[in-house]
Amino acid sequence: MPSLVRSSSFILPDLDFTLRRQFNKTGFRPFQREIIQAALDGHDVFVQAATSFGKSLCFQLPAVVDHGITIVVSPLLSLMMNQVEALRAAGIDANSFNSNTPLPERDRILGDLKTGHPRTRLLYVTPELCATDRFRDRLQIVYEQRELARIAIDEAHCISEWGHDFRRDFKRLSWFRESFPEVPIMCLTATANDQVRNDVLQTLGLDMESDRLKSFTMTAYRPNLHFEIRFTRDEDDRRLEDFLKWIRGVYERRSQEPRRTELAALGERPDNVPGIIYTISRDECQNLAAQLRQEGIGAQPFHAKLSKEVKEQTLANWVSNEPGFDVIVATTAFGMGIDKNNVRFVVHWRLPKSFEGYYQEAGRAGRDGNASYCFLYYSREDRDRVCNLIMRDRDSKNSNWEARASSVRALAEYCENITACRHKVICDYFGETDTPACDYACDYHKDHEDLQRRFLRGLASEEWVSTQREEGLLETNWDE
């Protein structure tokens, strides 16, 4: 089959016009234009960029100006829902096909593909769907009609067994290049070291030495985020007391003049400080949100067991800054693909299960470029709990437990590092070597002597933790 006709005729003013008209944005962020132009020129593209970069625009805008349909593979149903709703609100024909899609809607989408000339510009699908014969047959029809514009694979690190969030169904996506060799593929991730990146490209059949592949790797350095570790221990757990003291201090400063008048002119409440608190378990999520509400903090829980209606209403109220919905207490994955730029803090109530997950979740803060805070409450007991959970999966065929164990060990070392800039340690983990020193944007540079005192005073000794572990006193029965 001859190569598909690419869109090299699109000139830069076309992109600016579409950016303003369809996406209501005034300008591109650094490198977005270059990535989009590379996609329109028919290149395979690998994009590694922080959460705040705006990776979704890199395949959404080409889908609007280019000919044909773009298939977007994503592992997260909530991300699909949020992006499809936003695209439809912008007048763009977008659909999703997943386990939550009603049967009539599935039939309509498959019928649209069967015509060979689908009206849909962006179709969001799961990797599981991509493995089915029915979907593959429909896509083959589209391809033969030269209407398959490109494949975009979001959260591409899930392809690699060395990634922190490996999904076996992602491995089967090599089928795209095998079946549609002329169709460009775009891979996007916020978290990939060199090993993961190479594994992703090799699995998908993308030639790392070819001029066809364009790679864009942005720095992990986020200078507007203040990274801080707050040390704690089971026998003297003061997380709630510590957080309440901090957030009330923020409210008090916003209530003082002239700041109060400035906020009133902007239509903001002094206590409207949007934030996310990540927990490990659903029970802790529910209980912590209730405790914060009792203390006068507008907090709401968000986890998988809540009804779809409750989650949608909670999310809508939080995004629109409604009173009583200032803080979301959530389990992992909340915030993926949500376009809320003014998140002022992200707190990890317990140690996350991977370095990459921590960085990605912390990156929900400060997407508008303004100063924001990222706290992690760290205890050695939590470190051992997370490691135990990972070790339980050693015998599972679907578990990349070695990569996960390595990641969480690196995160624990980051937490206990009291002699280096937090930003530098993060960038070093992702393979960057020339990270500038932050401008008082971490606990080490803010006051390294205080950091050392808090470290010595706050953590349980390794001997005490070892005794608790040997006597079976470390509770590890966390729900997901």
C-alpha positions in Angstrom: 0.0 0.0 0.0 1.4 3.5 -0.8 2.2 5.8 2.1 -0.5 7.9 3.5 -0.6 11.5 2.4 0.9 13.5 5.2 0.1 17.1 6.2 3.4 18.8 5.5 1.4 21.5 3.7 0.1 22.8 7.0 1.9 26.0 7.9 2.5 27.5 11.3 -0.2 30.1 11.2 -2.8 27.3 10.7 -1.7 25.8 14.0 -2.0 29.1 15.8 -5.4 29.7 14.4 -6.6 26.2 15.4 -5.0 26.6 18.9 -7.1 29.8 19.5 -10.3 28.7 17.8 -10.6 25.1 19.0 -8.6 24.9 22.2 -9.1 28.5 23.5 -5.3 28.9 24.1 -3.3 32.0 23.3 0.0 30.3 22.6 2.1 27.2 22.6 4.2 26.1 25.4 7.9 25.5 24.6 8.4 22.6 22.2 4.7 21.9 21.7 4.7 23.5 18.2 7.8 21.5 17.2 6.2 18.2 18.4 2.9 19.0 16.6 4.7 19.9 13.4 6.7 16.6 13.6 3.5 14.7 13.9 1.9 16.4 11.0 5.0 15.7 8.9 4.5 12.0 9.4 7.2 11.3 11.9 7.0 8.8 14.8 7.3 10.9 17.9 8.4 10.1 21.5 7.5 12.7 24.1 8.7 12.7 27.7 7.5 15.7 29.6 6.3 16.7 33.1 2.6 16.5 34.0 2.2 20.3 33.5 3.5 20.3 29.9 0.3 19.7 28.0 1.1 16.5 26.3 -2.5 15.8 25.2 -2.5 18.8 22.9 0.4 17.3 20.9 -2.0 14.7 19.4 -5.3 16.5 19.8 -4.4 19.5 17.6 -3.0 17.4 14.8 -6.2 15.3 14.9 -8.2 18.4 14.3 -6.2 19.8 11.4 -5.2 16.5 9.8 -7.1 14.1 7.6 -8.5 10.9 9.1 -8.9 9.5 12.6 -6.5 9.4 15.5 -6.6 6.4 17.8 -5.6 7.2 21.4 -4.6 4.3 23.6 -5.0 5.0 27.3 -5.1 2.8 30.4 -7.2 5.3 32.5 -10.9 5.4 32.1 -11.2 8.7 34.0 -8.7 10.3 31.7 -10.6 9.2 28.7 -13.9 10.6 30.1 -12.4 14.0 31.0 -10.6 14.5 27.7 -13.5 13.4 25.6 -15.9 15.7 27.4 -13.5 18.6 27.0 -13.0 17.9 23.3 -16.8 17.7 22.7 -17.3 21.0 24.5 -14.8 22.5 22.0 -16.8 21.2 19.1 -14.5 18.3 18.3 -15.9 14.9 17.3 -14.4 12.6 20.0 -15.5 9.3 21.4 -14.2 6.7 23.9 -14.7 2.9 23.7 -14.1 1.0 27.0 -15.8 -1.2 29.6 -18.1 1.7 30.6 -19.3 2.4 27.1 -23.0 1.5 26.7 -23.8 -1.2 24.1 -25.7 1.1 21.7 -22.7 3.5 21.8 -20.3 0.7 21.1 -22.3 -0.4 18.1 -22.4 3.2 16.8 -18.7 3.6 17.0 -17.9 0.2 15.4 -20.4 1.1 12.6 -18.6 4.4 12.1 -15.3 2.6 11.7 -16.8 0.0 9.4 -17.6 2.7 6.8 -13.9 3.2 6.3 -14.4 7.0 6.5 -15.2 7.7 10.2 -16.6 11.0 11.3 -14.8 10.6 14.6 -11.5 12.6 14.8 -10.2 11.1 18.1 -11.2 7.7 19.4 -9.9 6.9 22.9 -9.6 3.1 23.5 -8.1 0.8 26.1 -5.2 -1.6 25.3 -7.5 -4.5 26.0 -9.8 -3.4 23.2 -6.8 -3.2 20.8 -6.3 -7.0 21.3 -9.8 -7.9 20.0 -10.3 -9.2 16.5 -13.5 -7.1 16.0 -11.7 -3.8 16.7 -8.7 -4.8 14.6 -10.9 -5.7 11.7 -12.6 -2.4 11.8 -9.3 -0.5 12.0 -8.0 -2.5 9.0 -10.9 -1.1 6.9 -10.1 2.4 8.0 -6.4 1.9 7.2 -7.2 0.5 3.7 -9.2 3.7 3.0 -6.2 5.7 4.0 -8.2 7.3 6.9 -6.0 6.1 9.8 -4.0 9.3 10.6 -1.9 8.2 13.6 -1.8 6.1 16.8 -1.2 8.0 20.1 -0.2 5.9 23.1 -0.6 7.8 26.4 1.2 6.6 29.6 3.6 4.8 27.3 5.8 3.7 30.2 3.1 1.0 30.8 4.6 -0.8 27.8 7.9 -1.5 29.6 8.4 -4.3 32.1 11.0 -2.0 33.6 8.4 0.7 34.1 6.7 1.3 37.5 3.2 0.7 36.1 3.7 -2.2 33.6 0.5 -3.5 31.9 0.8 -6.7 30.0 -1.9 -5.7 27.4 0.3 -2.8 26.4 2.9 -5.2 25.2 0.5 -6.3 22.4 0.5 -2.8 20.9 3.4 -3.9 18.7 0.5 -5.0 16.4 0.0 -1.4 15.2 3.4 -1.1 13.5 3.2 -4.7 12.2 -0.2 -4.2 10.6 0.0 -0.5 9.7 3.6 0.2 8.9 3.0 3.6 7.3 0.9 5.0 10.1 2.9 7.3 12.5 2.9 6.4 16.2 3.2 9.0 19.0 4.3 7.8 22.5 3.8 10.1 25.5 4.9 9.7 29.1 5.9 11.8 32.1 8.1 9.2 33.7 10.7 7.2 31.8 14.4 6.6 32.3 16.6 5.5 29.4 16.0 1.8 30.0 12.2 2.3 29.9 12.4 4.6 26.9 14.4 2.1 24.9 12.1 -0.8 25.9 9.0 1.2 24.8 10.5 2.1 21.4 11.8 -1.5 20.8 8.4 -3.1 21.7 6.5 -0.8 19.4 8.9 -1.4 16.5 10.1 2.2 16.3 13.6 2.4 14.9 15.7 4.5 17.3 18.3 5.2 14.6 15.9 6.2 11.9 15.2 9.8 10.8 11.6 8.8 11.0 11.6 9.0 14.8 11.7 12.4 16.5 12.3 12.3 20.3 11.5 15.2 22.6 12.7 14.8 26.2 11.9 17.7 28.5 13.4 18.4 31.9 11.8 17.0 35.0 12.8 20.3 36.8 9.8 22.2 38.2 11.3 25.2 39.9 7.9 26.6 41.0 7.2 23.5 43.2 8.5 23.4 46.7 9.4 19.8 47.6 9.5 18.9 51.3 9.7 15.7 53.3 7.9 15.7 56.7 9.1 12.9 58.9 6.8 10.9 61.1 6.5 7.5 62.9 3.8 5.2 64.0 4.3 5.7 67.8 4.0 9.5 67.4 1.9 10.1 64.3 1.1 13.9 64.0 0.3 14.1 60.3 -3.2 15.6 60.9 -2.0 18.1 63.5 0.9 19.1 61.3 -1.2 19.5 58.1 -3.9 21.5 59.9 -1.3 23.9 61.3 0.1 24.4 57.8 -3.2 24.9 56.0 -4.6 27.3 58.7 -1.4 29.3 58.4 -2.1 29.7 54.6 -5.7 30.7 55.3 -4.6 33.3 57.8 -2.1 34.9 55.5 -4.7 35.1 52.7 -7.2 36.7 55.2 -4.8 39.6 56.0 -4.8 42.9 54.2 -3.9 43.8 51.5 -4.1 40.1 50.3 -7.7 39.7 51.3 -8.8 42.7 49.2 -6.7 41.5 46.3 -8.4 38.1 46.5 -11.9 39.6 46.7 -11.2 41.6 43.5 -10.4 38.2 41.8 -13.6 36.6 43.2 -11.6 34.2 45.5 -12.2 33.2 49.0 -9.4 33.3 51.6 -10.0 29.6 52.2 -10.1 28.6 48.5 -6.7 26.9 48.3 -7.2 24.0 45.9 -5.2 20.9 46.8 -5.0 17.1 46.7 -4.1 14.7 49.5 -3.1 11.3 48.3 -3.7 8.3 50.5 -3.1 4.6 50.1 -6.4 3.1 51.2 -10.1 3.8 50.6 -10.8 3.7 54.4 -8.1 6.2 55.1 -9.4 8.4 52.3 -12.9 8.4 53.7 -11.8 8.9 57.3 -9.3 11.7 56.6 -11.8 13.7 54.5 -14.3 13.4 57.4 -11.7 14.5 60.0 -10.8 17.5 57.9 -14.4 18.5 57.5 -14.8 18.4 61.2 -11.9 20.8 61.5 -13.6 23.2 59.1 -11.6 22.3 55.9 -13.7 21.8 52.8 -12.5 18.3 52.0 -14.2 15.5 50.0 -13.1 11.9 49.3 -12.5 10.5 45.9 -11.9 6.7 45.2 -13.0 3.8 43.1 -15.9 2.6 45.3 -17.8 5.9 45.0 -20.6 6.0 42.5 -20.0 7.5 39.1 -22.4 10.3 39.8 -20.7 11.3 43.1 -17.3 11.3 41.5 -18.4 13.4 38.6 -20.2 15.9 40.9 -17.2 16.1 43.3 -14.8 16.6 40.4 -17.0 19.3 38.8 -17.3 21.2 42.1 -13.6 21.0 42.8 -12.6 22.2 39.4 -15.0 25.2 39.7 -13.8 26.1 43.2 -17.1 25.6 44.9 -17.1 26.1 48.8 -16.7 22.8 50.6 -14.7 21.3 47.7 -11.3 22.9 48.2 -9.4 19.7 49.0 -9.7 16.3 47.4 -8.6 13.4 49.5 -7.9 10.6 46.9 -6.4 7.3 46.2 -3.8 7.1 43.4 -4.5 8.1 39.8 -6.8 11.0 40.7 -6.0 14.0 38.6 -4.9 12.3 35.4 -5.9 14.5 32.5 -7.8 17.0 34.6 -7.3 20.5 33.4 -7.1 22.4 36.7 -4.1 24.8 36.7 -4.4 26.4 40.2 -3.7 23.4 42.4 -1.7 25.0 45.2 -0.6 21.9 47.1 -0.2 18.1 46.8 0.3 16.1 49.9 1.2 12.5 50.0 -0.2 11.2 53.3 1.9 8.0 53.1 4.8 6.8 51.0 3.7 6.2 47.4 4.4 2.9 45.7 6.9 4.2 43.2 9.2 7.1 42.5 7.5 7.7 39.2 4.0 7.8 40.8 5.2 10.2 43.4 6.6 12.6 40.8 3.6 12.4 38.5 1.1 13.0 41.3 3.2 15.8 42.8 3.2 17.4 39.4 -0.5 18.0 39.5 0.4 21.1 41.6 1.3 24.5 40.0 0.5 23.8 36.4 -0.1 27.6 36.1 3.6 28.2 36.9 2.9 29.8 40.3 4.5 28.7 43.5 2.9 25.5 45.0 3.8 23.0 47.7 4.5 19.3 47.6 4.7 17.5 51.0 5.4 13.9 51.6 4.8 12.4 55.1 7.5 9.7 55.3 7.9 7.0 57.9 10.2 4.0 57.9 7.2 1.9 58.9 5.3 2.9 55.7 8.5 2.2 53.7 8.5 -1.4 54.9 4.7 -1.8 54.4 5.0 -0.7 50.7 8.0 -3.0 50.2 6.1 -5.9 51.7 3.1 -5.3 49.4 5.4 -5.4 46.4 7.2 -8.6 47.6 3.9 -10.4 47.8 3.6 -10.2 44.0 6.9 -12.0 43.3 5.2 -15.1 42.1 2.6 -13.3 40.0 3.1 -13.7 36.2 1.8 -10.1 35.6 4.1 -8.6 38.2 7.2 -6.6 37.4 8.0 -6.6 41.1 11.8 -6.1 40.7 11.3 -2.8 38.9 8.7 -1.7 41.4 10.9 -2.7 44.3 13.8 -0.8 42.8 11.6 2.3 42.3 10.3 2.4 45.9 13.8 1.9 47.3 14.9 4.9 45.3 12.0 6.9 46.7 12.8 5.9 50.2 16.4 7.0 49.6 15.2 10.3 48.2 13.1 10.8 51.4 16.1 10.1 53.7 18.5 12.2 51.7 19.2 15.3 53.8 22.4 16.4 52.0 21.1 17.4 48.5 18.6 19.5 46.6 15.3 17.6 46.2 15.0 18.8 42.6 18.4 17.6 41.7 17.7 14.1 43.2 14.5 13.9 41.2 16.2 14.9 37.9 19.1 12.6 38.6 16.6 9.7 38.9 15.3 10.4 35.4 18.8 10.6 33.9 19.4 14.4 33.9 22.9 15.5 34.8 22.9 19.4 34.6 20.0 20.3 36.9 20.4 23.9 38.3 20.2 24.4 42.1 16.7 25.4 43.1 16.0 28.9 44.5 14.9 27.9 48.0 12.3 25.5 46.4 13.0 22.5 48.6 13.5 21.8 52.3 17.3 21.3 51.9 17.9 24.7 50.3 15.3 26.5 52.5 17.0 25.4 55.8 19.2 22.3 55.6 20.1 22.5 59.4 16.4 22.3 60.2 16.0 19.4 57.8 18.7 17.5 59.6 17.1 18.2 63.0 13.7 17.1 61.8 15.2 13.9 60.3 16.8 12.9 63.5 13.8 13.8 65.6 11.0 12.6 63.4 11.9 9.0 62.2 11.7 5.8 64.1 15.0 4.0 64.4 15.8 1.2 62.1 16.2 -1.1 65.1 12.7 -0.3 66.3 11.2 -0.8 62.9 13.0 -4.1 62.5 11.6 -5.4 65.8 8.1 -4.4 64.8 8.5 -6.2 61.5 9.8 -9.4 63.1 7.0 -9.5 65.6 4.4 -9.0 62.9 3.2 -5.7 64.2 3.4 -3.7 60.9 -0.1 -3.6 59.5 0.0 -4.2 55.7 -3.7 -4.9 54.9 -4.3 -1.8 52.9 -7.1 -1.8 50.3 -6.4 -0.2 47.0 
